[in-house]
Each structure stands twice: as structure tokens, then as C-alpha cells.
Amino acid sequence: MSRLSPIPFAPALPAAPALVASLAAALIALAVLATGPATAKAADPTFCLARINGQDVVMGYDKAEARLADSYSRRELLATKWGRHDCPSYVVLRSLTPELTDQQRQPFCLRFDAESESVAGYDLGPRDAWGRCRQPSGSVCNRVNRTASAAGALTSAAARRSVQRLRALPDGSGAVILSGSSGAVSSILSSIGGGAAAVASSPALLAGAAVTVVAVGGALYACHPG
């Protein structure tokens, strides 16, 4: 009888849990390598040129943003393909009101100065297809600094309907507005009390004969004729 040669055995495989963990780690590493460059590419901003107060300004935005179609009209899209100043209007308005969300800045429109062919701030009112004020702008708005408590006081007063001239806008922005002579608005703010009373004598509110105060997104804006 011939002697049988011993058959070599393959090395033992790792235990099932260890094998699964090893495969999972490898797949995760491959996924990171596969998606890394694409993610970085998607994050790269699209640069554009805007003209604000007579000066050319370079801006950047995400062209693949999900809400782009909601903020960028087809007419504006066609116009910017041929114009030198190709920033979408919503990008310009965002730069002027960075403290607000797109929904909160709905009451505002871009003021356009035909003489300098540039944006000259923002005002209250409906927008046209280019994000500009549909009606000729009669005022300009500016944010009043350090007024979160004042904005909250006005919003609360509007909810209670305790001030006759104070009204909430129906556009879903959450904005409330108060209009009148500077003296009348100052008196109403003083009567509301709290943070509103603290800004009642602010130079930003008393700068002109008339003023519209806008409280939205925890910020307060004063819009004066001009």
C-alpha cells in the first residue's frame, strides 16, 4: 500500500463578523474615493458680475441650487446670457439682506437706477421678472442695527392686533409693517414698549418726514422716501 501525501490546507478565513466588517470598511473607502471629486466639483461656486451703486461687484452662487427655479425667472435667465452683468437678481438681493432667508425677503425688491444702470439698494414692493421693483421705487430701506428684540416686540404686537397701524403682510414672509410720519411711528413704538421703545428715537427712524418700519426674520428695517 502506498503512503498518501498530506494535503495542504488553505489558511483559515476570518470569522464571519470580522469579514463583514472588513468588507464594509473597504466599500466605505471606495465610496469616499468615488464621490469625493464629484462633491468638490458641485461645491464650486459659479461667479457672476453685478453692478451695485455704480460699482461692478463679483459674486458667487450655487447654480445647481434646488430653489434656483423658484427665484430665477426664465426671462431673467435669457437676459443674463447676453448681458455683461449676469448675476441673478435673487443673488444680488441676498447680498444686500444676508440676515434673511429667501422667504423672509419676499417683501423686498431691487431698486434700479437707470442713470448708473445699477442696483441702488432695495425697497418694499412686488418684483418684476428681473427682481426689480415693479413700480418706480419711491423709497430705500436700510437695516436698523441691534434690533432683534424690537422686531420681536412688533411681531408680537401684530399677532395681538393691539396696534391699529401695524399689519402683517400676507405673502408668507412673516413680515409686519408700520407706516406713517416719523413722529407718529416713534410714538407708536414707544407705546408698544420693550425693544420697540428702545429704538423709537433711533436716528435711522427719524431721518425723514415719513418712514415705513418692517420687522421680519428678527431684523428691523427703516424705509424712507428717497
C-alpha positions in Angstrom: 0.0 0.0 0.0 1.4 3.4 -1.0 1.7 6.1 1.6 -0.6 9.1 0.9 0.9 12.5 0.9 -0.7 15.0 3.3 -2.9 17.6 1.6 -2.1 21.1 2.5 -5.0 23.1 3.9 -5.8 26.7 2.9 -5.4 29.3 5.7 -8.4 29.8 7.8 -10.8 32.5 6.7 -11.6 35.3 9.2 -14.7 34.8 11.3 -17.9 36.0 9.7 -18.3 39.2 11.7 -14.7 40.2 11.1 -15.1 39.5 7.4 -18.3 41.6 7.1 -16.6 44.5 9.0 -13.6 44.3 6.6 -15.8 44.4 3.5 -17.9 47.3 4.9 -14.8 49.3 5.6 -13.5 48.7 2.1 -16.8 49.7 0.5 -17.0 52.9 2.5 -13.4 53.8 1.5 -14.3 53.2 -2.2 -17.4 55.3 -1.9 -15.5 58.2 -0.4 -12.9 58.0 -3.3 -15.7 57.8 -5.9 -17.8 60.6 -4.6 -15.0 63.0 -3.3 -14.2 64.8 -6.6 -17.8 65.0 -7.7 -18.8 66.5 -4.3 -16.0 69.0 -4.5 -17.0 69.9 -8.1 -20.6 70.5 -7.1 -19.5 72.8 -4.3 -17.5 75.1 -6.6 -19.4 78.4 -6.9 -20.5 80.0 -10.2 -19.1 83.5 -10.4 -21.1 86.4 -11.9 -20.9 90.2 -12.1 -23.4 92.6 -10.6 -23.5 96.4 -10.7 -24.4 98.0 -7.3 -24.3 101.7 -6.6 -22.3 102.3 -9.8 -19.7 99.7 -9.0 -19.1 96.3 -10.5 -19.1 93.6 -7.9 -18.1 89.9 -8.4 -20.4 87.4 -6.6 -20.6 83.6 -6.3 -23.6 81.3 -6.1 -24.5 77.6 -6.4 -26.0 77.2 -9.9 -27.3 73.8 -9.0 -29.3 75.0 -6.0 -32.6 73.3 -5.6 -34.6 76.5 -5.2 -33.0 78.2 -8.3 -36.1 77.8 -10.4 -38.3 79.4 -7.8 -36.1 82.5 -7.6 -34.8 82.9 -11.2 -37.4 83.7 -14.0 -36.9 82.3 -17.5 -36.9 85.9 -18.8 -34.1 86.8 -16.5 -32.2 83.6 -17.4 -32.3 84.6 -21.1 -31.3 88.2 -20.4 -28.3 87.3 -18.4 -26.9 85.1 -21.1 -26.3 88.2 -23.3 -25.7 90.9 -20.7 -22.4 91.9 -19.0 -23.9 92.0 -15.6 -25.1 88.4 -15.3 -25.9 87.9 -11.6 -29.4 86.6 -10.9 -31.5 89.1 -9.0 -32.0 86.8 -6.1 -28.2 86.6 -5.6 -28.0 90.4 -5.5 -30.8 90.7 -3.1 -29.3 88.0 -0.9 -26.1 90.0 -0.7 -28.0 93.1 0.4 -30.0 91.2 3.0 -27.8 88.4 4.2 -29.6 88.0 7.5 -32.8 86.9 5.9 -33.9 83.7 4.1 -35.4 83.8 0.6 -38.9 83.5 2.1 -38.3 86.3 4.6 -37.0 88.7 2.0 -40.1 88.4 -0.2 -41.4 91.9 0.7 -38.3 93.5 -0.9 -37.5 94.3 -4.4 -34.3 95.7 -6.1 -34.2 99.5 -6.7 -32.8 100.1 -10.2 -31.1 103.4 -11.1 -31.3 103.9 -14.9 -28.7 106.7 -14.9 -26.0 104.5 -13.5 -27.5 101.3 -14.8 -27.1 99.7 -11.4 -28.9 98.4 -8.4 -29.3 101.2 -5.8 -30.5 99.3 -2.8 -33.8 97.7 -2.1 -37.4 98.8 -1.3 -40.8 97.3 -0.4 -43.0 96.2 -3.3 -43.7 93.5 -5.8 -40.9 92.4 -8.2 -40.8 92.2 -12.0 -39.3 89.4 -14.0 -35.8 90.8 -13.2 -36.3 91.1 -9.5 -36.6 94.9 -9.7 -39.4 96.9 -8.1 -42.4 96.6 -10.4 -43.5 100.2 -9.7 -41.0 103.1 -9.7 -39.3 102.9 -6.3 -40.1 105.8 -4.0 -38.0 104.8 -1.0 -34.9 103.0 0.1 -34.7 100.5 3.0 -31.9 100.0 5.5 -31.4 97.7 8.4 -31.5 99.2 11.8 -28.7 97.6 13.9 -29.1 95.6 17.1 -32.9 95.4 16.8 -33.8 91.7 17.3 -35.8 92.5 20.5 -37.6 95.4 18.7 -38.5 93.1 15.8 -39.9 90.6 18.2 -41.9 93.2 20.0 -43.5 94.4 16.8 -44.3 90.8 15.6 -46.0 90.1 19.0 -48.0 93.3 18.9 -49.2 92.5 15.3 -50.3 89.0 16.5 -52.3 90.5 19.3 -53.7 93.2 16.9 -53.0 95.7 19.7 -51.7 98.5 17.3 -54.1 99.8 14.6 -51.5 100.8 12.0 -49.3 97.7 12.5 -50.2 94.9 10.0 -48.8 91.6 8.9 -48.1 91.1 5.2 -50.0 88.2 3.5 -47.0 86.9 1.5 -45.9 84.2 3.9 -42.7 86.1 4.8 -43.8 86.7 8.4 -43.1 90.4 8.0 -45.1 93.1 9.8 -45.0 96.8 8.7 -45.8 100.1 10.3 -46.1 103.3 8.3 -46.6 107.0 9.0 -44.8 110.2 9.8 -41.6 109.7 11.7 -43.1 111.3 14.8 -46.2 109.1 14.7 -44.2 105.9 14.2 -41.8 106.9 17.0 -44.8 107.4 19.4 -46.3 104.0 18.5 -43.1 102.2 19.1 -42.8 103.9 22.5 -46.3 102.8 23.4 -45.5 99.1 22.4 -42.7 99.2 25.0 -39.8 96.7 25.3 -37.4 96.5 22.5 -39.6 98.6 20.3 -39.5 101.6 22.7 -35.7 101.3 22.7 -35.4 102.2 19.0 -38.3 104.7 19.0 -35.8 107.6 19.0 -33.2 106.0 16.7 -31.8 108.4 14.1 -32.4 105.6 11.5 -36.2 106.0 12.1 -36.3 109.8 12.5 -34.1 110.6 9.5 -37.0 111.8 7.3 -40.6 113.1 7.4 -42.1 109.7 6.8 -41.0 106.1 7.4 -42.1 102.6 7.0 -40.8 100.1 9.6 -40.5 96.5 8.6 -39.9 93.7 11.1 -39.0 90.3 9.6 -36.7 87.4 10.5 -35.7 89.0 13.8 -34.4 92.1 12.0 -35.8 95.6 11.7 -35.7 97.8 8.6 -36.5 101.5 8.1 -37.7 102.6 4.6 -37.5 106.3 3.8 -38.6 108.2 0.7 -35.6 109.0 -1.4 
